[in-house]
Every structure is written in C-alpha cells, then in structure tokens.
Amino acid sequence: MHTVDLDFTIDRVTKVEGSASLDVKVRGGKVQEVRFKITEYKRFFTQAMLGKPIAALPQLLSRICGTCSNAHLLCSIEACEHALGVVPSPQTMLLRMLTMYGLMIRDHALHLYLFSMPDIFGKDAFLDLDESNPEQHQMLHDGFEVKAAGNYLATLVAGRSVHALYPAIGGHLRTPDAEGIAEAVKKLTAVRPAVLRLIDIFAQAPFHFDRQTNFMALVPERYGFLKGVIVTSRGDRIQEEQFRRHLERVVLPYSQASAYKHQASSYMVGSLARINLASDHLHPKTKESAAHVLKHFPSTDVFHNNLAQAIEILHAVDDAIEMLTTHQFKPEPVPKLVYREAVGVGVIEAPRGTLYHEVGIGADGVVTHGEIVVPTGQNQINIEEDVHRLVQDLLPHVTREILTHEIEKLIRAYDPCMSCASHFLKVNWDA
C-alpha cells in the first residue's frame, strides 16, 4: 500500500455542526495533501445579526448550535454587556457558571459515552454494549444518569438545557428554588462515582497520538469557562478584547468555515488545552480524586482530550455542589439597558474550546456588525496536520479499512460536534 498512489475521500463527516468531508492525497507512498472540508458550516449568522436590536441578539445566536446553544447564549450576553458597559452581579455570574456546568456535564457525557466509548469496547455504538457484561452494563447506566444530572442542573438554573430562557443581558430572570436545589445536589452527588469510573475508563484507553502543537484557552483564577485571560502553552497572554490581533484568519478555498492560526502556526483549543494550562485551578476535591490521572498533564496526546473532558465533568459536579450548598439565591431586578455606540467582545470556553463573539451597536441599540469565531474552525488546521502525520505513519502497515477507522477515531478525539451518528466515515477509494 505504501508504494501506490491513493486518493481517498471521507464523503460526510457528521461530527461537526453541518457537514464536512476529508480528502487525502498520497503519491509514491507520501502524503501530499489533507483537506478537512467543512462544507455546510457557514450559516450566515453574522449577517443575520445586522439590524437586530441588541436585546434580541443572545437568543438569536443561541440557535447557532442545537447542542451547546447555552455557550453561544452566554458568550453573546457577555459581548452585549461589554458593549453597553453593564456589569452583572456576583449572583448572576454564579448562576451563569452553574448554567455552564450543566452544559459541560451533559455535553461531555454525550461525547464520551455515546461516541468515544464504543471504540474502547470494540463496539459500533453505545447501545451495542453488552448488558450481560458487568463493566459494560455499568457504563450503559452511568452514561444516561450523568447526562440526566447535567440536564437537570441546566434546566433548574437556566430554564432549559438547550436554548435557555433565564440568562439575560445584565442579569438572570429567575432563581432556583430550594426544592430544586436539593434535588440537583442529590443527583450530582449520586453520579460522582460514575464520573470517577469514566475517568478511569479513559485513563486506560489504548489509543494514543502525540504531536507537538500550541494549546490555547481562557484561563481563570478559578477553573471555569466564563472569565480569564487567553493563554497559550508558548507563554502568550492575550486580553479578551484583543483576540482579533492575535488570531490570524486563514481562508481555505475548499472549506466554508474560516480557519485560524496564531503566530503563523496551528493550535488546539478544547478540554485538553484547558487542563494543560489550568489544571492547578480545578476544584480541590477534583484534584484530590483525579490526582492519579492529572499527572499525565500537560499532555500532547490528542486522545487525552477525552480524559480531560472526563476530568472537567468531575470539576463541574464538585464545584456545582459547592455553589448550590453554600449560596442563597434571591431574586434580583434586571437592569434597564441604556444604549450607546460601542463594540463589545465576549469570550468563553464552550465544551469544544474557546468561543468568541464580537458585536458592534449604534446609539439606537441596533447591531451594526458582528463576528463569531468557533472552536471547530480554530482546530481545523490542527486536525489536518494530525491526519497528515497519522496517515503517513500508518500507510506502510495497515489496510484501508484500518486506516479509515484510525482517521475516524482521531477526528472524534477533537469532539468537533456531538449531534451525530457514532460512526461517520464513508470512504471512496481510488487507487
């Protein structure tokens, strides 16, 4: 196989929002070109923003994604608040953090249990796990219970686990009641052992792929997903409002999504980047329980992105329990918006990595321009480079079927999207 010319295409990669495909060109046993093509990614939300009243913008932009919509909602709210000079209350920020924790628990659980775990057990799908096998039986039940706990937390705090109702510019429309808080704490406490089992499963996963790259994430004083300074593993520190000076947009003529570089190089965002750069800020209980796996970080193994997601679920559980049991939530009025001509930037950590929203408004509060930079676009070039190396390393040793499966697992490790089928590669070979 390593002496022939190959052109093969993955027709439809459905683990991104919209559609994507992958083309690989091999000549004389050498990989010449890899194209990760996001073919239906551009959905013109930046154009849809124009002319909209700023008060309506967050709910509009939450529709960008049907799985992590609450990340877009909160990022847009932050951008709007910065434009208007609005400072949310400490309680509002706590409620937003709890909203993000609900999202992270649910989103990471779906990716790890439904899409990545079948590879570990040699199954095609999560529901193919064997109920008669004690370990697989446990994983089946764990997956649904962890996901349900995240859904409950997000619904309690934000009104919905998708397209949340309560987060608003300047405040939060409703606070959780005592009965709901007690139930959330009960559910989160109950799934903690399951999350520890999940961490151990991915710590022992047999898949590895190491390649040096630059990692980038929003690093806070307290591990979280809403505040901080943008940091890279090469030592850069970037203020949120300066992001556009440091992210270099790259036009890939074969892809509808904008790609990005930093200092002329590819980089990776997501859970692996966050744990690499900020593991010291994790909840103390999380650091204690996960000490045996945290020793693997910082890591350049892309498959450790799965392990990092499992650790983030544990942090979200531990920190949410602490917040819910140590704070009294009381109704607060949402301030009236005072419009002005301004530009605001919001930066948060979505499940798959750093998310940027920029909004410009006129004195009448109507949007004049906007920009959105999503994690999958930022990881696009890094994915291409990883696939290039993977294919080159495997070409002399494996069949086409194995090569296809290994590419699939590597792309899946980035978790480009969640709302899709477990297996996503349809490969046409032309040798």
N, C-alpha and C positions, 0 to 999 in steps of 0.2 A: 504493500500500500504506500510505503514511503518513497517509492521510485516513480509513482504515476502522478499525472496531473488530475486535480479534483476541483470541481465546482459544486458546492452543495448549499442548499438553501433551507432554512427553517421558515416555512411559509407564514406561520402565525404564532407569535409569542404572546400569549394572553395574560401574562403576569405583569402587565403594565396597564395603566388606565388607557383604554382604547386598544389599538392593535399595533403589533410590532413583528418584525421578522429579522432574520440573521442570514447574511451571506458570507461564505468563506471561500477564498480562492487559494488553491495550492498548486504550485508549479515546481516540478522536479523535486518533490518532497519537502519544499519550503513554503511556509505560509506567507503569501504575499499581501493579502488584504482580508480584513474582517470589517464588516459593516453591520452594526446594530442599528436597525432602522425602525424608528418609532413612526409608524405610518399613518396613524389617525390620532396623534397626540394633540395637535393644535386644535383647540376648540373655541378660540377667539373670545375668551373671557375678558382679555384686556380691552378688546373693542366693545364688549358688552357693558363694561364699566362706564364708558363715556356717557355723559349726560344724565347719569343716575344720581339721585340725592344720596349724600354720604350716609344718612341714617339707614338706607336700604341696602347698602353695599355688603356688609358682612353676611347677611342671609343669602344674597345672590351668589357670593363667591363660595359659600359652603357647598354649593351644588357642583363645584368642580369635581368632587370625588364622592362616591357613594359609600365609601368605607371609612376614610379618615376625614370626613367633612368637618368634624369639630376642630381639627387642626387648622383648616382654612378659615373657619369662622373666627377662631381666636387670633389668628395672625392678622386677619383683616381688621378686627376690632382694635388691635394694638396699633396698626398703621393709622387708622382713623383717629385714635386718641392722640397719637403723636402729632398729627396734622392740626388737631383742634386744641392742643395744649391741655387735654384732660388727663388728670391723674386719678386712677382708680383707687379705692380704699383698700387697706390691708385685707379686709374680709373678702372683697371682690377677688383679689388675687388668690386667696386661699381657695375660693370656690372654682376659679379657673384652673388652678393646679389639680384639684380633685377631678374636674372635667377631663383634663389631660390624662390623669391616672386611669380613669375609666376607659378612655380610648386606648391607651397603651396596653392595658391588660387584655382587652378584647382583641385588639388588632394583632399584637404579638402572638397571642394564643392561637388565633386562626392560622397564622402563617406557620408557626412551629408544629402544631398538632396536625393540621389538615394537609399542609403542603410539603413540609420538610421531613416530618417523622416517618411517613411511609417509606422513604428511601432507607432509613436506618434499619427497618424491619424487612426490607426487600419486598414491599407491597406496592401495588399500583395506586391505592387510595387509602385514606384513613379508615374508612368503613370496612376495608378488607382485613384490618387487624383481627386476630383470632380471639374470639371471646373465651375459648377454652384454654388459652394460654394466660396464666395469671398476670404476667407483666403487661401483655398487650391488652388484656381485659381492663387492667387498672388505667392504662393510658387512654383508652376509649372513654371511660367515665371521667377521668381527670380533665380531658380536653373540653368537654361540654360544661363541666362545673366551673372551670376557670373562666371560660368565656362568659358564662352567665353572671359571674360575680362582677366582671368588668362592665357588662351591660347594665346591671342593676345600679352600680355606683354612678355611671354616667346619667342614667335616667333619673335617679334620685336628685342629683345635683343640678343637672342641666336640662331636664325635661324630656330628653330623648338621647339615645346612644348615637344616633345619626341625625344630622340637621337639628342640633339642639335649639331649644326655644328660649332658655332663660339668659344666657350670656348676652350682654348688650354694651354698646359704646358707653363707657363711664360707669357701669355698674352691673348688677345682677337682678333679674326681675323677681326671683323667688328664692327663698332659702329652704333647705331641707328640714323636715320636721323630726322630732325626737324619735318617733317610732321608726321612721325610715332610716335614720342614722344607726339605730341599734341593729336593725336588720342588715344594713350594709356591713357593719363591723362583724356581725356574726358570719356572714357569707365570706368576707375577706379572710377572717381568721380560719374558717373551715378549709379554704383552698390553699392555705400556705404550705401544708405538707405536699400537696400536689405540685406546687411550683418548685419545691426542693427536689422532687423526683424528676421534674422536667429538666432542671439544671443538670442533674447527674446524667440523664439520658444524652444530652447534647455535649456534655464534657467528655463522654466516652465515644462519641460518634467517630466512625473510622475514616471520615473524609477530611482531606487537608489540601490546601493550595496556598502556598506562600509566595508573595511577590511584594517587593518594597513599593510603597506608594505614600502619598501625603494624605493625612487624615485631617478633617475639618469639622468643627462642631461649635455650637453655642455653649460655653462653659459658665455655669453659675457658681455662686458661693455655696449654695445648697443644691445638690443634684436635682435637676428638674428640667423642664422643657420650655420655659417661657421667658426667662431673663438670663442675662450674662453678657459675655464678650466673646466674639467669634475668635477661636483659637485654632492654630494648625499644629501638627506634630513637628513642623520645622521651626516653631518658635514665633510665628506671626501672631499678633493680637490686633483685631480689627473691630472698631466700634460699629454697632449695627447700622447707623445711618451712612457709613462709608462703604458698605458692601459692594456697591457698583464700581468703585475704584479698584477693587481687588479681584472681582470675578470677571474673567475675560470671556465674553460670549463668542462661541465658535459655531459658524454656520456649516452644518453637514448637509450637502445638497441632496442626499438620499434620505434624510430624516425630516419629519415635520416638527420635531422637538428641538429647541435650542440646547446645544451642549455648552459646557463651560470648562475653563481651565483657570488655574491660579498660578501666577508667575510662569506662564507658558507650559505648565505641566498639569497632567490629570490629577484628580484627587478623589477621595471617597468620603461620603457622608453616611450617617446612619448609626445604628446601635454600636457597632464596632468602634467607630470614631469616638462616640461619646464615652464609652467605657475606657478606651485607650487614654483619653485626655482628661477624664474627670472621675475615675473610679474612687479617688480619695474622698469625694463629696457624697458618696452613697450613704443611705441611712445606716446608722451604726449597727442595727440589728441585721441588716442585709450583709454588711461587711463581715460580721461575725459568722453568719450561717454560710456564706459563699466564699469564705477565705480560701478553701481548698481549690477553687477554680479561678479566683481573682489573681492568683499567682501566674496565670497564663498571659496576663495583660501587663503592658501593651503587647499586642499581637499583630502580625502581618498576615495571618491566616484568614482568608476571606470567610471560610466556614465558621470561624469563631464569631461572625456576625450573628449566627443563630444562638450561640451560647450567650452572647452579650444581650440579646433580646430576652432570653430567659431570666438573666440577672436583673434586667430592667423591670420585668414583671414583679419579681420579688421586692424590689425597691418600691414600686408603685403600691403594692399591697401593704408593706410596712409603714410607709410614710402616710398613706391614706388612713390607716387605722389610727395612727398617732394624731393626725389632724382632726379626725372625726371625734375622737375621745377627749381631746384637750381644748377644743374651741366651742364657744357658744355662738351660734349663728342667729343674728337678729335682722329683721327687715330693715333695709336702707333705701332711701329715695335715690332714684337715678337722676343725675343732674341734667338740666336742660342744656342742649347743645347750643353753643354760640359759634356761628360760622366765621371763617376768615380765609383769606387766600393763603394757602400753605401747602407744603408737601410733608407727608408722613411715611415712615418706614416701620414695618413690623417684621420681626424675625423671631421665629420659634423653632423648636425641634419637633417636627412631625415624626410619626413612627419610623419612616424610612430615611429621615435625615433633615437637614436644615432647610427650612421653608422661608422664603422672602416675599413679602407683599410691599409694594410702594404705591401710594395714592397721592394724586395732586388734586386740589379742590379750588374753586373760585370763592369769592366773598359771599356768594349765594349758597354755598354748601353743595354745589353740583360738581361732580367729578370731571376733571379736565384731562387727566391722563393717569395711567397706571401700568404697573409691571408686576409679574409674578414669576418667581424662579423656584422650580420644584425640585425635590431630591433626585428623582429618576433622571432628569435632564443633566444634573450635575454628575451623576455616576455613569453617564452614557459612555464617555471616552474611556474611563477606567474599566468598564465591562469589556469593551472592545479589546483593550490591551491584555486583559486577563485571558479572554478567549483565545487570542492570538498565541499566547505562551502555552496555554493548555493544549491546544490542537498540535502545536509544534512538538511538544513533549510526548504526546500520545501517538502521533502518526505512525511511528515505526512499530508499535507494539499492540495495537488493538484493532478490532473490527469496526466497521462503520456504525453498527448498532451500539457498541460500547461507547464510541466517540460521541455519538449523538446524546446518549444518556449522560455522559460526563459533562458535556456542554450545558445540558439542561440543569443539572444539579448546581453547577457553578453560577449560572444566571439566577437560579432560585435563591441561592445564598444571599444575594443582594436584596431580596424581597422587593422587587420593583412594583408589585401590586399584589393584592390579596383576593380580589373578587374574580376568581377564575377557576378553571379546572386544575386538578392536581398535575396532570401531565399535559404538556403544551407544545411539544415539538412534532411537527410534520416535516420530514426531511425528504427532499428530492435530490437524488444523487445523479450526477452526470460526469462520468469519468472518461 
